[in-house]
Amino acid sequence: MLILGLDPGSTRVGYGLIKKEGGRLKFIKAGLLKITSTNKAERLVELEKSFSSLLRSVKPELASLEKLYFVKNWKTGLEVAQSRGILTLLITKNKIPLLEYTPLQIKQALTGYGLSDKKAVQKMVMKFLGIAKIQGGDDAADALAAAITAAYENLSLLK
């Protein structure tokens, strides 16, 4: 099963694609969708085009999206929520099952501790996938963590 993890943002969306075969996970690819437009409305159109292209190329069987859990800056939070809306719409429109997790749930699933720092999560992502480096930085690592969480947490919901 191909699982696409997503870490939404207003100008960058991290993505990570893994394959689950039996009880094993295989790293396929990870990276960033960079949104360059300075116009907020056009950013959403740019995200729609970039994400549609990604979906066509990787054809995931399941998507895992990080929830917007806590917002320090409401303006930024609203922009990220709009990006999540575009991602959710396209995933649903393409009939891809969607699972959503809070950052706390993802950290708990990967490290056993819901308040782990980013380095601990990245270390576990690399361990689970048997890779030495994650291209795309924190955003891609968080997306891969979301995909790993989906792989082990709720696949029974899809049966």
trRosetta pair geometry for C-beta under 8 A, 3 or more apart (Angstrom, degrees):
i j d omega theta_ij theta_ji phi_ij phi_ji
1 19 7.0 156 76 -157 39 60
1 20 4.8 -11 56 56 93 98
1 21 8.0 176 19 -71 61 46
1 61 4.9 -108 -158 71 81 138
1 62 6.2 28 164 3 118 117
1 151 7.9 165 83 -120 114 84
1 155 7.5 142 58 -132 165 127
2 17 6.4 -7 -170 -169 97 101
2 18 7.6 162 -152 85 52 38
2 19 5.5 -28 -96 -101 62 77
2 28 7.2 11 -135 -22 97 161
2 58 6.8 -175 166 159 139 90
2 59 6.7 69 71 98 155 69
2 60 4.8 -133 117 -129 102 56
2 61 5.0 113 52 6 76 91
2 62 7.4 168 91 30 51 73
3 17 7.2 158 81 -152 46 52
3 18 5.3 -17 61 64 97 86
3 19 7.5 163 16 -96 77 25
3 20 6.2 42 -11 -12 120 107
3 60 6.4 67 -138 -157 15 112
3 61 7.1 -51 -71 60 53 81
3 62 4.7 -22 -112 74 79 104
3 63 7.5 159 -163 -95 61 23
3 64 6.3 24 177 -7 105 112
3 147 4.6 137 119 -159 107 94
3 150 5.4 177 -162 89 135 124
3 151 5.5 -137 11 -69 166 91
4 15 6.4 -19 -170 -164 96 102
4 16 7.4 151 -157 79 50 44
4 17 5.3 -18 -101 -99 72 79
4 55 7.9 -74 -26 -104 175 69
4 58 6.3 109 -85 111 122 139
4 60 3.7 -84 -14 -76 112 158
4 62 7.2 176 26 90 68 51
4 63 4.9 -23 71 -111 98 74
4 64 7.1 178 90 25 47 70
4 96 7.8 -5 37 171 121 149
4 147 6.5 -94 160 -99 10 116
5 15 6.9 150 82 -158 58 49
5 16 4.5 -10 57 60 107 96
5 17 7.7 -163 21 -73 72 32
5 18 7.3 28 -8 5 108 103
5 63 7.7 153 -89 -164 25 57
5 64 4.7 -23 -108 70 71 105
5 65 7.9 170 -159 -77 51 31
5 66 7.9 53 -179 -35 90 89
5 142 7.9 -158 143 122 120 51
5 143 4.2 142 110 169 94 63
5 144 5.6 157 58 -89 143 16
5 145 6.8 158 176 58 158 40
5 146 3.6 145 -156 76 109 92
5 147 3.0 -104 -34 -37 113 86
5 148 7.3 -13 -59 0 149 60
5 149 7.8 101 -112 33 125 90
5 150 6.9 -172 -86 11 91 122
6 13 6.3 -15 -162 178 97 105
6 14 7.0 146 -160 83 44 62
6 15 5.6 -10 -103 -104 69 74
6 63 6.6 9 -6 -174 116 101
6 64 6.9 171 20 86 72 53
6 65 4.9 -13 64 -110 111 70
6 66 6.7 -136 97 9 63 80
6 87 5.9 161 152 -164 163 148
6 143 5.4 4 -114 -129 16 102
6 146 6.4 -70 44 82 41 154
7 13 6.8 162 79 -166 57 54
7 14 3.7 7 49 53 112 111
7 15 7.7 -145 24 -64 74 36
7 66 5.1 25 -115 14 62 137
7 139 4.9 -166 84 -163 131 67
7 140 7.5 -128 26 -70 127 16
7 142 3.9 76 -89 96 146 114
7 143 4.3 -106 -8 -60 94 78
7 146 6.6 177 -63 -11 76 133
8 13 5.5 -13 -122 -121 48 95
8 65 6.8 26 -26 -163 112 98
8 66 6.5 -154 15 62 80 91
8 68 7.5 -58 72 -62 122 93
8 80 5.7 120 121 -169 102 85
8 83 4.7 159 -174 110 110 114
8 84 4.7 136 98 -75 177 76
8 87 5.9 -123 -91 -2 120 150
9 12 4.5 4 72 67 139 66
9 13 5.7 -162 35 -78 79 51
9 14 7.4 66 -5 -8 114 79
9 80 5.9 -41 -134 -113 34 97
9 83 6.4 -21 83 78 22 170
9 139 6.6 -62 -14 -121 135 128
10 35 7.2 -108 141 63 47 141
10 43 6.8 20 174 152 75 153
10 76 6.5 -120 -13 -154 139 70
10 79 3.7 21 -105 133 132 119
10 80 5.4 -80 -48 -69 84 60
10 82 7.5 53 -115 57 86 102
10 83 5.7 -149 -98 -31 43 132
11 34 7.1 7 156 -161 75 62
11 35 4.8 -132 -147 65 48 97
11 36 7.8 84 -160 -79 96 27
11 43 7.0 -70 -96 -143 64 132
12 32 5.2 -29 -161 -162 101 118
12 33 7.0 149 -158 74 47 56
12 34 5.7 -12 -105 -108 79 60
12 35 6.8 -138 -63 18 35 85
12 139 5.5 -95 133 -88 117 169
13 32 6.9 138 69 -160 45 62
13 33 4.3 -5 55 51 101 107
13 35 7.5 65 -9 -25 92 107
13 47 6.8 96 -19 -138 136 107
13 50 7.8 149 42 104 124 128
13 51 7.1 -8 78 -80 160 108
13 83 6.5 -167 -78 175 113 129
13 87 7.1 166 -141 -76 146 129
13 139 7.2 160 162 176 16 129
13 143 8.0 83 159 -81 67 133
14 30 7.5 5 -177 -174 88 96
14 31 7.7 -169 -148 106 58 27
14 32 5.8 -36 -99 -100 56 72
14 136 5.8 125 -134 152 91 124
14 137 7.8 -113 -102 77 122 74
14 138 7.4 -107 -71 106 152 53
14 139 2.8 -175 -57 149 118 81
14 140 4.5 -145 -156 -65 106 37
14 141 7.4 -50 -174 32 151 45
14 142 5.6 93 74 59 152 93
14 143 3.9 -155 122 -25 95 119
15 30 6.5 -174 97 -146 57 56
15 31 6.2 -8 58 62 90 64
15 32 7.4 157 17 -100 79 23
15 33 6.5 57 -14 -19 118 97
15 54 6.4 -122 -101 -173 179 152
15 136 7.8 -102 48 -159 56 165
15 140 6.8 -22 56 -119 38 74
15 143 5.0 -149 -127 179 15 160
16 29 7.6 -165 -146 101 46 47
16 30 4.1 0 -109 -108 78 102
16 136 7.9 -162 -73 67 86 149
16 140 5.7 115 -67 -174 98 70
16 141 7.7 75 -62 -108 142 12
16 143 3.9 151 0 109 96 96
16 144 3.3 -131 -175 -71 168 68
16 145 7.8 85 40 8 155 46
16 146 7.4 138 47 50 114 87
16 147 5.1 -128 95 1 102 136
17 28 4.2 -59 107 71 100 120
17 29 5.0 18 45 53 111 76
17 30 7.0 -162 21 -71 65 57
17 58 5.3 -126 -99 -159 152 141
17 60 6.7 -134 -125 -85 100 106
17 147 7.1 176 -119 -114 19 161
18 25 5.3 -6 176 -169 129 102
18 26 6.5 150 -167 73 74 46
18 27 6.0 -43 -110 -105 83 40
18 28 6.0 -178 -104 5 24 93
18 129 6.7 -110 -114 -106 120 114
18 144 6.7 97 -43 -145 116 81
18 147 4.8 140 16 137 113 134
18 148 6.7 61 10 -71 166 67
18 151 6.5 -55 95 -57 132 141
19 25 7.2 146 75 -158 47 52
19 26 4.4 -17 59 59 98 103
19 28 5.7 93 -23 -50 95 114
20 24 7.3 156 -154 83 53 45
20 25 5.7 -25 -98 -100 68 70
20 26 7.9 -172 -76 19 24 76
20 151 4.7 168 -75 -143 133 111
20 155 7.6 -117 97 -85 164 151
21 24 5.3 -20 68 66 83 96
21 26 6.6 24 6 -8 110 116
25 128 5.8 9 59 156 143 94
25 129 5.9 -74 114 -98 113 65
25 148 6.6 15 -125 -115 166 86
25 151 5.9 61 -94 154 117 168
26 129 7.4 85 -164 -149 18 79
27 30 7.4 -51 -163 -21 104 106
27 129 4.1 72 -55 -178 107 123
27 130 7.1 -142 -4 59 112 76
27 131 5.1 28 -17 -47 165 129
27 144 7.6 -2 -119 -135 96 129
28 58 7.5 117 122 -143 141 111
29 58 7.4 -129 51 -104 122 124
30 134 6.1 -34 86 -163 152 85
30 135 5.8 149 82 65 91 81
30 136 5.1 -125 135 22 93 138
30 140 4.1 103 159 -174 112 117
30 141 7.8 69 174 -64 153 38
30 143 6.5 155 -143 78 101 118
30 144 5.6 -31 -99 -58 138 113
31 135 5.9 -16 -90 114 73 105
31 136 4.5 -175 -133 -75 30 128
31 140 5.8 20 -74 -99 8 129
32 136 4.8 164 -34 -141 86 99
32 137 7.6 12 -53 37 126 95
32 139 5.7 65 -101 86 101 135
32 140 6.3 -87 -55 -55 75 99
33 47 6.8 94 131 -132 133 70
33 50 4.4 129 -157 138 118 136
33 51 6.2 -1 -109 -69 170 73
33 54 6.6 -80 -76 -38 123 143
35 43 4.8 66 166 -153 132 90
35 46 5.1 126 -139 100 87 126
35 47 5.5 -19 -91 -66 128 87
35 50 7.3 -129 -82 10 77 150
36 46 7.0 -139 39 -173 67 161
37 42 4.1 -131 176 106 156 109
37 43 4.8 -153 70 -73 110 62
37 45 7.8 40 -4 58 164 92
37 46 5.1 179 -6 -20 121 145
39 42 3.9 60 81 17 111 114
39 43 6.8 -167 90 -23 55 78
40 43 5.5 -42 -153 17 34 118
40 44 7.5 34 152 -18 59 95
40 79 6.8 -100 -144 -117 112 109
41 44 6.1 -51 -167 26 39 110
41 45 7.2 33 142 -12 66 103
42 45 5.4 -51 -152 38 46 113
42 46 6.1 49 148 -22 72 104
43 46 5.6 -55 -148 38 32 113
43 47 6.2 34 152 -20 66 105
43 79 7.9 7 91 -163 151 107
43 83 7.9 -55 134 -82 110 97
44 47 5.6 -50 -146 36 31 113
44 48 6.4 37 151 -23 63 103
44 82 6.0 -75 -91 151 119 115
44 83 7.3 -141 -107 -90 75 57
44 86 5.6 -176 -158 -66 85 138
45 48 5.5 -50 -149 32 32 115
45 49 6.6 30 153 -16 64 103
46 49 5.9 -55 -151 36 31 109
46 50 6.3 26 155 -14 66 110
47 50 5.8 -59 -142 42 30 108
47 51 5.8 20 164 -12 68 113
47 83 5.9 -134 -142 -132 168 85
47 86 5.1 85 107 106 122 159
47 87 7.7 -68 159 -55 120 78
48 51 6.3 -60 -137 43 21 103
48 52 6.1 26 160 -22 61 111
48 86 5.4 -111 -75 -162 79 121
48 90 6.8 168 -139 -63 71 129
49 52 5.9 -56 -145 35 24 112
49 53 6.5 25 156 -18 61 108
50 53 5.8 -59 -155 35 28 112
50 54 6.5 28 150 -19 65 106
51 54 5.4 -49 -146 35 37 114
51 55 6.3 40 154 -20 67 102
51 86 6.8 134 30 133 151 106
51 87 6.1 -131 -145 -104 161 71
51 90 5.5 132 117 64 121 166
52 55 5.8 -53 -149 35 31 112
52 56 6.5 31 153 -19 64 106
52 90 6.1 -125 -80 -141 73 136
53 56 5.8 -55 -150 36 31 112
53 57 6.4 21 156 -14 65 110
54 57 5.9 -63 -147 40 29 105
54 58 6.1 -6 169 7 69 114
55 58 6.8 -71 -132 49 22 87
55 59 7.3 79 171 -81 56 36
55 60 7.1 -76 -134 18 70 94
55 90 6.3 -153 -30 152 153 116
55 91 7.7 -161 -103 -92 134 56
55 94 5.7 -136 174 -61 143 171
55 96 7.6 -128 -143 -26 116 148
56 59 7.3 6 -172 -61 22 76
60 63 5.7 98 106 -70 144 76
60 96 5.8 56 89 -145 94 139
61 96 7.1 179 -176 -140 16 89
61 97 7.6 8 149 31 59 100
62 96 6.7 163 -114 178 18 90
62 97 5.2 -27 -119 72 75 100
62 98 7.9 160 -168 -87 62 28
62 99 7.0 11 178 3 106 106
62 150 6.0 177 135 152 126 136
62 155 7.6 -58 -90 -110 168 83
62 158 6.8 -68 -94 -80 122 153
63 91 4.7 -95 40 -136 160 132
63 96 5.0 68 -12 129 109 124
63 97 7.1 175 28 89 72 49
63 98 5.0 -20 73 -108 102 73
63 99 7.3 177 92 29 52 65
63 150 8.0 -146 126 -103 20 171
64 98 7.7 158 -88 -159 28 56
64 99 5.0 -18 -109 71 76 96
64 100 7.4 162 -161 -89 55 31
64 101 6.7 4 -175 6 101 110
64 146 4.3 176 120 148 110 92
64 147 5.2 169 43 -90 129 42
64 149 6.3 155 -174 69 149 94
64 150 3.6 -131 -75 -36 134 136
65 84 6.8 113 172 -143 133 92
65 87 6.2 142 -116 123 132 132
65 88 6.9 -42 -31 -78 176 81
65 91 7.4 -118 -45 -20 128 163
65 98 6.3 1 1 -167 115 105
65 99 7.5 167 23 86 70 45
65 100 5.0 -27 71 -106 90 82
65 101 7.8 157 80 25 44 66
65 146 6.7 39 -112 178 5 147
66 100 7.6 104 -151 -156 6 72
66 101 6.4 -44 -116 73 52 77
66 102 7.6 63 -165 -150 71 18
66 103 6.3 43 -162 -71 115 71
66 106 6.6 -31 -111 -32 98 148
66 142 6.3 -12 -50 155 155 110
66 143 7.6 -100 -17 -95 115 53
66 146 5.1 -106 -55 -84 85 136
67 100 5.0 85 -63 166 96 107
67 101 6.2 -143 -3 93 98 24
67 102 4.8 -45 57 -87 121 56
67 103 7.6 -120 62 -19 77 63
68 71 6.6 17 171 -59 105 105
68 77 6.4 117 -177 -155 132 86
68 80 5.6 139 -102 112 126 118
68 81 5.7 -62 -2 -81 166 79
68 84 6.2 -105 -26 -35 113 154
69 102 4.3 89 -92 -149 128 98
69 103 5.3 -116 14 15 146 94
69 104 6.7 154 -155 -3 162 95
70 103 8.0 -75 19 31 96 125
71 74 6.0 89 130 -94 129 46
71 76 7.0 179 -158 81 102 87
71 77 3.2 18 -138 -86 147 138
71 80 7.8 -171 -107 44 113 129
72 76 7.8 6 67 54 75 127
72 77 8.0 163 43 -48 41 111
73 76 4.2 54 91 18 112 111
73 77 6.4 173 89 -17 56 88
74 77 5.2 -55 -142 38 34 118
74 78 6.3 38 159 -23 67 100
75 78 6.1 -53 -154 30 27 109
75 79 6.9 23 150 -13 60 106
76 79 5.7 -58 -153 38 36 111
76 80 6.3 33 152 -17 69 106
77 80 5.8 -55 -146 38 31 109
77 81 6.2 35 153 -22 65 106
78 81 5.5 -52 -147 35 32 116
78 82 6.6 37 152 -22 63 100
79 82 5.7 -48 -152 30 34 113
79 83 6.8 35 149 -17 63 102
80 83 5.5 -51 -153 35 38 114
80 84 6.4 43 147 -22 67 102
81 84 5.4 -48 -147 34 34 115
81 85 6.6 43 149 -25 62 100
82 85 5.4 -48 -155 28 35 118
82 86 6.9 36 149 -18 64 98
83 86 5.8 -50 -154 32 37 110
83 87 6.4 33 150 -15 67 106
84 87 5.6 -57 -147 41 34 112
84 88 5.9 34 155 -20 68 109
85 88 5.8 -54 -141 39 28 110
85 89 6.2 32 158 -22 63 107
86 89 5.8 -55 -148 34 27 113
86 90 6.4 19 159 -12 63 109
87 90 6.2 -62 -149 40 27 105
87 91 6.2 26 156 -18 65 110
88 91 5.8 -56 -143 38 28 111
88 92 6.1 23 160 -14 65 112
88 98 6.8 81 -133 -157 74 169
89 92 6.0 -65 -148 42 24 107
89 93 5.9 25 156 -22 65 113
90 93 5.5 -50 -136 38 30 114
90 94 6.2 20 163 -9 63 110
91 94 6.2 -69 -152 45 24 102
91 96 4.9 -88 -167 65 76 111
91 98 5.0 87 131 -77 138 122
92 95 7.5 34 179 -76 35 31
92 96 7.6 -93 -72 48 22 71
92 98 6.7 -49 -68 -12 76 136
97 157 7.9 161 -178 106 137 103
97 158 5.5 131 104 -108 179 109
99 150 4.8 147 63 -116 138 106
99 153 7.5 155 168 81 152 116
99 154 5.4 156 -124 67 143 134
99 157 7.4 127 -90 58 113 143
101 105 4.3 -128 -168 86 98 126
101 106 5.1 116 122 -55 131 87
101 109 7.6 -38 -159 -5 154 139
101 146 6.1 179 47 -134 118 84
101 149 5.3 -32 -17 121 171 151
101 150 7.5 -138 -21 -61 126 78
101 153 7.6 99 -84 47 133 167
102 105 4.7 100 52 3 77 101
102 106 7.2 -143 93 -3 43 86
103 106 5.6 -57 -148 38 35 112
103 107 6.2 33 156 -18 69 106
103 142 7.8 -34 -118 -149 95 117
104 107 5.9 -54 -145 38 29 109
104 108 6.2 31 154 -21 63 109
104 114 4.2 26 -166 -169 84 112
104 115 7.5 -3 -124 -67 87 55
105 108 5.6 -54 -146 37 29 114
105 109 6.3 30 155 -21 64 107
105 114 7.4 8 -63 -121 25 104
105 149 6.8 92 127 -161 91 146
106 109 5.8 -55 -148 35 29 111
106 110 6.4 11 160 -6 65 111
106 121 7.4 40 129 -135 101 130
106 142 7.5 64 132 -159 159 74
106 145 5.0 81 174 136 119 110
106 146 5.7 -46 -110 -86 134 60
106 149 4.9 -89 -119 -51 71 150
107 110 6.2 -66 -143 45 27 99
107 111 5.6 -29 -179 31 68 113
107 113 6.6 -56 146 93 102 55
107 114 5.1 106 85 -145 111 37
107 115 6.9 134 124 -23 152 10
107 116 4.5 -177 -166 38 113 101
107 120 7.8 59 -150 92 97 112
107 121 5.9 -74 -111 -83 77 115
107 145 7.8 16 -74 173 48 141
108 111 7.3 -73 -115 57 14 73
108 112 6.8 22 -163 -145 51 14
108 113 6.8 -136 -106 83 55 8
108 114 4.2 -2 -63 -77 97 81
109 145 8.0 135 76 177 108 86
109 148 7.2 162 122 110 119 91
109 149 4.3 100 79 -118 161 91
109 152 6.6 150 -173 76 115 118
109 153 5.9 -55 -118 -64 138 118
110 116 7.5 -111 82 52 99 156
110 121 5.6 73 91 -135 148 73
110 124 4.3 131 168 108 103 146
110 125 6.9 -15 -147 -59 142 68
110 128 7.3 -86 -137 -30 93 139
110 145 5.5 -52 -49 -146 151 101
110 148 6.3 69 -91 97 102 133
110 149 6.9 -68 -44 -70 90 89
111 116 4.1 60 63 -56 162 160
111 120 5.1 47 -110 142 147 115
111 121 6.3 -82 -36 -85 122 60
111 124 5.5 -136 -75 -34 75 153
113 116 4.8 111 84 -52 97 92
113 120 7.7 -24 61 133 114 155
116 120 4.0 -110 -176 82 114 136
116 121 5.7 135 110 -50 123 83
117 120 5.3 100 57 7 68 101
117 121 7.4 -132 104 -2 38 90
118 121 5.6 -57 -150 39 36 111
118 122 6.1 36 154 -20 70 106
118 138 5.7 -22 -163 -128 141 110
118 141 7.2 90 -174 96 93 139
118 142 7.8 -49 -133 -67 97 97
119 122 5.7 -53 -144 38 31 111
119 123 6.3 36 155 -23 64 105
120 123 5.7 -51 -148 33 30 114
120 124 6.6 25 154 -14 62 106
121 124 5.9 -60 -152 39 31 107
121 125 6.3 36 150 -24 66 105
121 141 6.6 114 113 146 100 112
121 142 7.2 33 129 -95 144 63
121 145 5.3 -9 179 -93 112 149
122 125 5.5 -50 -146 32 34 115
122 126 6.4 31 156 -16 65 104
122 134 6.3 -122 -150 11 100 142
122 138 7.6 -77 -69 -112 122 60
122 141 4.5 -24 -103 -158 88 148
123 126 6.0 -57 -153 37 29 109
123 127 6.4 28 150 -19 64 109
124 127 5.4 -53 -144 38 36 114
124 128 6.1 37 158 -20 69 104
124 145 7.6 68 85 -112 104 100
125 128 6.0 -54 -146 37 27 109
125 129 6.2 -1 164 6 63 116
125 131 8.0 -33 129 52 80 109
125 134 6.5 27 107 -74 131 140
125 141 5.4 176 36 -158 164 82
125 144 4.9 87 -156 104 128 121
125 145 5.3 -78 -80 -70 115 79
125 148 6.6 -155 -118 -14 73 148
126 129 6.3 -72 -140 53 24 94
126 130 7.7 147 169 -32 56 2
126 131 5.2 -107 -140 73 72 73
126 132 6.7 65 -159 -118 123 14
126 133 7.6 31 -112 -59 124 14
126 134 6.6 -111 -74 -42 94 101
127 130 7.6 24 -174 -69 25 43
128 148 5.4 55 121 -131 162 141
129 144 6.8 -48 -36 -178 148 131
129 148 7.6 -103 -50 -81 97 121
131 134 6.8 97 108 -73 131 67
134 137 7.3 158 105 -65 99 6
134 140 5.5 177 161 100 105 111
134 141 4.7 85 122 -78 165 88
134 144 6.7 -122 -133 8 128 149
135 140 6.3 -37 94 96 52 172
136 139 5.9 -94 155 75 96 88
136 140 2.7 85 93 -30 126 140
136 141 7.4 179 90 -23 91 63
136 143 7.7 -35 119 31 143 125
137 140 6.1 103 54 22 44 97
137 141 6.9 -81 135 -4 33 103
138 141 5.5 -60 -143 40 30 113
138 142 6.1 31 159 -20 67 107
139 142 5.9 -54 -148 36 27 110
139 143 6.5 29 151 -19 61 106
140 143 5.5 -52 -148 36 34 114
140 144 6.4 35 153 -18 66 103
141 144 5.8 -53 -149 37 31 110
141 145 6.4 36 150 -22 63 105
142 145 5.4 -50 -148 34 33 116
142 146 6.6 38 151 -21 64 100
143 146 5.6 -49 -152 32 34 113
143 147 6.6 34 149 -18 64 103
144 147 5.5 -52 -150 36 36 113
144 148 6.3 38 152 -20 67 104
145 148 5.7 -51 -146 36 32 112
145 149 6.4 38 152 -23 63 104
146 149 5.6 -51 -149 33 31 115
146 150 6.6 31 152 -17 63 104
147 150 5.8 -55 -152 36 33 111
147 151 6.4 38 150 -26 65 105
148 151 5.4 -51 -149 30 34 117
148 152 6.6 5 162 3 66 109
149 152 6.6 -78 -152 48 25 91
149 153 5.3 5 168 -12 68 130
150 153 6.2 -62 -116 42 22 102
150 154 6.5 -54 -145 47 59 91
150 155 7.3 94 158 -62 67 79
151 155 6.8 12 -160 -49 32 122
152 155 7.7 -16 -98 -8 7 108
154 157 4.7 2 168 1 96 120
154 158 7.8 101 131 -19 77 88
155 158 5.7 -49 -167 25 55 114
155 159 7.7 65 142 -33 70 93
156 159 5.9 -40 -161 9 48 117
